[in-house]
Amino acid sequence: MTTERQHYPLDDGETDSNPYLNIPPQYFTKDPPKCVLFGPKFCLNVPKTFIIREKVRMNRDNCFKVYDQQNTEFFKVSNPMKTMRGKHVITDIAGEDLVKLKKKLLSLHPTWHLNSGPKLESRLATLVFEFTMLKKKAQLYVYDHPYPHEDDDTKYEHMRPVLYIKSDSTGRDFKVFDEVTSEVYAEVSKRAMSSNSDVLVEPDNYSVTVNPGVDVLFMVAITLMYEYALSDIES
């Protein structure tokens, strides 16, 4: 899915610098990325683990924050006051909007869209969650450029899923892997609370290990969409 894609929705007007990830430049891959949606600037040449933390009081401007294992902040996830609960926005450390995650209403299976581009209105991908008694899984479809508008009809039946997400019956530990090669791009695990103080601050911690050459922002967005879909089912 990666080497043939010539357009990345966040590339227009940008320089070679990377304002999105506070990581030394030598850790960014110079090889063709294996799995990329938002551009090579989000792909590292080493595996890296990120922690997604949810705030229990559900401050709408601070639903989740994304850190590395050294506690450096990378992204923030908010639910803007003027939107429905089914919309969440990922911003970078400078406060710039990068991605919007939008729930598709009245769908047979929990379905989430990944939007970016101008005003976050371009639909780049759709995640469709499936549920059985033994497995929880999802398929992710990536649209070609020019991307459909977020209000267009959801049509992915003619497309092959690019990525699969599978977990056990708990749904909390899962892997993101390539549909064709079965190569694992990211592994996600829900972390247990480490202390009593976490009860008031961080009830849900996800550990996301992203493999080399894989788009970090893409994997974080997939993890959140999967979590939102799973929460819909459980509620």
Secondary structure, DSSP 8 states (H G I E B T S, - for coil): --TT----TT-TT--SS-SS--S-GGGB--S--SB-SS-GGGBBSS-EEEEEEE-TT--TT-SEEEEETT--EEEEEE--TTS-TTEEEEE-TTS-EEEEEEEETT-SS-EEEEEESGGG-EEEEEEEEEE-SS-EEEEEEE--SS--BTTS----TTS--SEEEEE-TT-SSEEEEETTT--EEEEEEEE---STTHHHH-S-EEEEEE-TTBBHHHHHHHHHHHHHHHHHHH-
